[in-house]
Amino acid sequence: MVIKSLRYLCLIGVIALGLMTTVGTGGGGGGGGSPTNNSPVANAGSDQNVNTGSLVTLNGSGSSDPDGDAITYNWSFVSTPSGSSATLANSATLTPSFTADVDVTYSISLVVSDGSVESTPDIVNVIASTPTYTISGSISVAANTAVDSDVNDPNSPYNPNDWFDTAQVISSPVALGGYVNVAGTGEDGRSYADGDRSDFFRVALSTNQTIILYIADLATTDLDLYLYPGDSPDINNPLDASVGTDVTESLSVSTAGDYFVEVYSYSGASNYTLTIGQSAPAVAAKSLRLSSEFVPDEVIVRFKNDIFPADAMASPAARALSVGMAFKSGALDREMLLTFKDDAQKAEAFRILGIKQTRVGIHSFQLNDSPTQHKLDTLQIIKALRSRSDVIYAEPNYIRKAFATPNDEYYSLQWHYPLINLSQAWDISTGSSDVIVAVIDTGALMNHPDLVGQLTSDGYDFISDVQIASDGDGIDDNPDDPGDDTQGGSSFHGTHVAGSIAAATNNTVGVAGIAWSTKIMPLRVLGIGGGTSYDICQAIRYAAGLSNDSGTVPTNKADIINLSLGGGGYSQTEQDTYTAARNESVIIIAAAGNESTNQLSYPASYDGVVSVSAVDMNTNLAPYSNYGTKIDVAAPGGDTSKDLNGDGYPDGVLSTCGNDSSSTIQNVYKFYQGTSMASPHMAGVVALMKAVYPGLTPGDLDSSLSAGTIITDLGATGRDDLYGYGLIDAYKAVVAAQDLEQAGTLPTALVVIPSSLDFGSTQPSAILTAQKQGDGNLTVDSVSDNATWLSVSVGTVDGNGLGTYTAQVDRTSLEDGSYTATITFISSENTVAVPVSMKVETSVTTGNAGHHYVLLLDPDTFENKGQVEVDAANGVYTFNLTEVPEGYYILYSGTDFDNDYIVGNAGEALGAYFSLDHPSIIWVNGNLSGLDFNTSFNMNLPSASSQSEGEAGNRPILYRMKRKHIPR
């Protein structure tokens, strides 16, 4: 609006001049002149600030005519704003209006008229802007998480760790994310030009701890792992080294002490994750380790005959000579044993294979004749041979294998199985192929190596909406999971659930399943954005052998249905469907929900459905788990924000999974948390019961739960709203099934539950329960321990010594470090040894997963709509996103160690609200707070069987989550 006081001043001046003229002429009398018609005054009102999209009403009531004449109004836009289609309604009235449809300033002119004279225009400005809000929350990270202090991202805090005297001090156990590169390789950033070839870490290690390096970008990079003594380290004489070409490198320590650990880039640039912990996956034993027992100067090689040069085909000796070595034994069409007999021949092999005789970079190994040097030379030759296209494999001539009994690579990371006494149950049953568990979920990766042979041939896809299905059609007989995210960040949720129930076991691959002799019927109902209750009901009916929209039923109906899905809202259709399935003697298990509420979630809260809440490693209710009157039982669901057992991995549930961030789906293994993970634990145990007692009915299971014969009571005595009747106990469950079957008797033996104790760094005590297996007589004769810091006292026992015992640890006066001991129970029938581990940490370690970018993304396009950078303080990242327009969003956070402007790549930290496997869409129409979630180095653990093929285990999780480039 223009300044009106100036206009009034001019008007007064004109009136005064007119009066002076009249007086000056002195013309008295009437004169007969017409009265002066004074101009009216327009007043368009005050400027306004409005929300874009709102209806704006203007008001010209402040306009006037000095002569008292009636006035008319004429409103108009000074100019139509760019991009706006606004029009003035009732522009000739006192109060016109228009819709402010874009974020601009609208200038509107008002001119009034008394019929003969118009006013000077008056301008009013209407500033339209989209309303914005603030969203805030916190991101937690496990206490044992750490970050390399000199990553390539220039926005990250920097402290070089390139040599022994600048080594970064870390604690153990740890999961550490980092980045190394040869100069001139990798993304432009802090270390691109000069390189960051080595990261040195100083750490106190305990006996039998394992160090594992996971390499993110295996296709273009080769990273190695070295170990040195903490006292007087010599770069030329490592204590141990792992110098293979696979996605992992690993080392173990046999003696507790201070050590230096080096991550070294042999070639290229890559993110990495370094874990140190007590558990050693079997895949770690397959690394090329300096400490392994093998014959120095000898290599076992298998060549490809079809691509080898013709002049080397004449004899094995000629073929060996072509790689600079001497033939010792073997044949052209199978493995051959080659050797380099002296320094001259070694030099020739190095020349032909392109191996430098010094370690590239700032380090160099002395060319000496020590046994260590000979072993290092052997490993370097094997590394070079493995990179050749004419070599099928190359390996040391081991004196003995690093592991004696092959088993599933990652079973040692599945802490959730000992928690429910699964190993004792397996002594009785591993399931039966006659038992079928229907997993109604996202489908399954049919070719996952740990699921091949575990799935029925009559799975089905019941997603009727083509857009949700994302496979190009409606319902069909193909339950293979194409992914539930078009941008390449799919959960492969159903594959994870299926693996927990029945992954192939004792096959040296991946993980173990609870009831691995059982069959899985994969039924796909969840796709892009979830699934519909109608489609889910059709899958339930199919699994139960009832009529459904597919027009068919399976050859054999399912015995058990697992539903790791849910939401709010009661449906009579669903209730009727579950009742119909239960009437067919199908046992239905469902996840209670992850909203940390006592509000009812369905299908878990329907009558006839077993509702499963989730516990963490300490058998406490998981922080996300629902609770309430409908909870029937609890099972392990995990908590990825913690690492209570000190294995260097988040305490999530590990199972089969997929990764579709690259052009093809990779078969991997992931840690997830949720009641979605707890439910298949219960389903798997019920499958074991069904294998022992095929006549098991839903009513039998209900009775067993309420009687307490298949659970360990947690919380309040009897049923409570947190754990239901208690934590499922696999051993008790199969014994109860045996009792129901009344078939056979167990040998009498003492069983102690749990089978091992890990007190971590804070837990002071734990309960052990001594139970009798079998029908014979048994007494506990003695209970003892072998450590001064450990004691065992009798709790509540019967006359035979069966009952509870309390184990306590005393950390007083103990130095920092890890401690192990054994509690021994001697009975009249057998002896049971319970391993005990404990840590002492006088200084509290808080987690730090690195400099985080909190990204607010469009849920459909993943376009970056807002970003803030945060660093951890006391293990927590606090974020505050301002000026957020109203709308739907998803919230992610992660690091960018390699500085490629993509957050959450392999080897980098990543988290999402609510969780990575359940990212929630957020509706913002006001300020939001309390958006709390976790972040961690979300590793896709590779299968050892795939490593020789160059399959990277850590591929980008969400390659399209780009952060903004903000110049510094």
QUITADA-V253007 format. One record per pair of residues at least 24 apart in sequence whose C-alpha atoms are under 6 Angstrom apart, sorted by the first residue. I is the first residue (numbers start at 1). J is the second residue. Records with the same first field share a line. If there is no record, write none. Layout:
I = J + J
This chain:
1 = 122 + 123 + 124
39 = 117 + 119
40 = 64 + 65 + 119
41 = 119
42 = 111 + 112 + 122
43 = 122
44 = 110 + 122 + 124
47 = 124 + 125 + 126
48 = 126
49 = 126 + 127
50 = 128
51 = 128 + 129 + 130 + 131
52 = 100 + 101 + 102 + 128 + 129 + 130
53 = 100 + 101
54 = 99 + 100
55 = 98 + 99
56 = 97 + 98 + 99
57 = 96 + 97
58 = 95 + 96
59 = 94 + 95
60 = 94
69 = 114
70 = 114
71 = 113 + 114
72 = 112 + 113
73 = 112
74 = 110 + 111
75 = 109 + 110
76 = 108 + 109
77 = 107 + 108
78 = 107 + 108 + 109
103 = 128 + 129
104 = 128
131 = 885
132 = 883 + 884 + 885
133 = 883 + 884 + 926 + 927
134 = 881 + 882 + 927
135 = 880 + 881 + 927 + 928 + 929
136 = 879 + 880 + 929
137 = 879 + 929 + 930 + 931 + 932
138 = 877 + 878 + 932
139 = 876 + 877 + 932 + 933 + 934
140 = 876 + 934
141 = 641 + 847 + 875 + 934 + 935
142 = 641 + 642 + 847
143 = 845 + 846 + 847
144 = 174 + 847
145 = 174 + 175 + 176 + 847 + 848 + 849
146 = 176 + 848 + 849
147 = 176 + 177 + 849 + 850
148 = 178
151 = 179 + 897
152 = 189 + 190 + 191 + 897 + 898 + 899
153 = 897 + 899
154 = 190
156 = 851
161 = 199 + 200
162 = 198 + 199 + 200
163 = 200
167 = 200 + 201 + 202
168 = 201 + 202
169 = 201 + 202
170 = 203
171 = 203
173 = 276 + 277 + 646 + 648
174 = 275 + 276 + 648
175 = 274 + 275 + 648
176 = 273 + 274
177 = 272 + 273
178 = 271 + 272
179 = 270 + 271 + 272
180 = 269 + 270
181 = 265 + 268 + 269
182 = 268
185 = 268 + 269
186 = 269
187 = 900
197 = 264 + 265
198 = 263 + 264
199 = 262 + 263
200 = 261 + 262
201 = 260 + 261
202 = 259 + 260
203 = 258 + 259
204 = 257 + 258
205 = 256 + 257
206 = 256 + 818
207 = 254 + 255 + 256
208 = 253 + 254
209 = 252 + 253 + 277 + 278
210 = 251 + 252 + 276 + 277 + 280
211 = 250 + 251 + 275 + 276
212 = 249 + 250 + 274 + 275
213 = 248 + 249 + 273 + 274
214 = 247 + 248 + 272 + 273
215 = 247 + 272
216 = 271 + 272 + 906 + 907 + 954
217 = 270
218 = 952
220 = 268
221 = 267 + 268 + 269
222 = 266 + 267
223 = 264 + 265 + 266
224 = 264
225 = 262 + 263
226 = 261 + 262
227 = 260 + 261
228 = 259 + 260
229 = 259
230 = 258 + 259 + 260
236 = 365
240 = 290 + 291
241 = 289 + 290
242 = 288 + 289
243 = 288
244 = 288 + 383
246 = 947
247 = 952
249 = 287
250 = 284 + 287
271 = 907
272 = 907
273 = 907
275 = 648
276 = 648
277 = 646 + 647 + 648
278 = 647
279 = 412 + 647
281 = 409 + 410 + 412
282 = 409
283 = 409 + 944
285 = 402
293 = 398 + 399
294 = 397 + 398 + 399
295 = 397
296 = 374 + 375
297 = 339 + 340 + 378
298 = 338 + 339
299 = 337 + 338 + 395 + 396 + 397
300 = 336 + 337 + 394 + 395 + 397
301 = 335 + 336 + 393 + 394
302 = 335 + 392 + 393
303 = 390 + 391 + 392
304 = 390 + 391
324 = 348 + 349
325 = 349
406 = 508
407 = 506 + 508
408 = 506 + 508 + 509 + 510 + 511
409 = 508 + 509 + 510
410 = 510 + 511
411 = 511 + 512
416 = 636
420 = 729 + 730
421 = 730 + 731
422 = 730
424 = 731
425 = 730 + 731
430 = 515 + 516 + 517
431 = 515 + 517 + 518 + 688 + 691
432 = 517 + 518 + 691
433 = 517 + 518 + 519
435 = 518
436 = 519 + 520 + 558 + 559
437 = 520 + 521 + 558 + 560 + 561
438 = 520 + 521 + 522 + 558 + 561
439 = 522 + 523 + 562
440 = 523 + 524 + 563
441 = 494 + 524 + 525 + 526
442 = 494 + 524 + 525 + 526
443 = 479 + 480 + 481 + 494 + 522 + 523 + 524
444 = 480 + 481 + 494 + 495
445 = 480 + 481 + 495
446 = 480
448 = 667
450 = 503 + 504
451 = 503
454 = 519
455 = 519 + 520 + 521
456 = 520 + 521
458 = 554
459 = 521 + 522 + 523
460 = 523
461 = 523 + 524
462 = 524 + 525 + 535
463 = 525 + 535
468 = 527 + 528
469 = 527
479 = 523 + 524
484 = 527 + 528
485 = 528
488 = 660 + 661
489 = 661 + 957 + 958
491 = 917
492 = 657 + 658
495 = 656 + 657
496 = 655 + 656 + 657
497 = 680
499 = 655 + 656
500 = 655
501 = 680 + 684
510 = 943
514 = 684
515 = 684 + 688
544 = 581
559 = 586
560 = 586 + 587 + 588
561 = 588
562 = 589 + 590
563 = 590
564 = 590 + 591 + 676
566 = 602 + 603
567 = 601 + 602
568 = 601 + 602
585 = 697
587 = 698
590 = 679
591 = 675 + 676 + 679
592 = 626
593 = 626 + 675
594 = 624 + 625 + 626
595 = 624 + 626
596 = 624 + 625 + 626
597 = 626
598 = 626 + 627 + 628
605 = 630
612 = 679
613 = 675
614 = 675 + 678
627 = 721 + 722
628 = 721
629 = 721
631 = 724
632 = 724 + 725
633 = 723 + 724 + 725 + 726
634 = 723 + 726 + 727
635 = 678 + 727 + 728
636 = 678
637 = 673 + 674 + 675 + 677 + 678
638 = 673
639 = 673
641 = 934
645 = 760
661 = 956 + 957
668 = 940 + 941 + 942
669 = 940 + 941
670 = 940
685 = 730
689 = 734 + 737
692 = 737
693 = 737 + 741
746 = 774
747 = 774
748 = 773 + 774 + 776
749 = 773 + 829
755 = 834
756 = 834 + 835
757 = 836
758 = 836 + 837 + 838
759 = 838
760 = 838 + 839
761 = 839 + 840
764 = 808 + 809
765 = 807 + 808
766 = 806 + 807
767 = 805 + 806
768 = 804 + 805
769 = 803 + 804
770 = 802 + 803
771 = 802
778 = 828
779 = 827 + 828
780 = 827
781 = 826 + 827
782 = 825 + 826
783 = 824 + 825
784 = 823 + 824
785 = 822 + 823
787 = 821
816 = 840 + 841
846 = 874 + 875
847 = 875
848 = 872 + 875
851 = 895
852 = 894 + 895
853 = 893 + 894
854 = 892 + 893
855 = 891 + 892 + 893
856 = 891
857 = 889 + 890
858 = 889
859 = 889 + 890
886 = 924 + 925
887 = 923 + 924
888 = 922 + 923
889 = 921 + 922
890 = 921 + 922
901 = 962 + 963
902 = 961 + 962
903 = 961
905 = 956 + 957
906 = 954 + 955 + 956
908 = 937
909 = 936 + 937
910 = 935 + 936
911 = 935
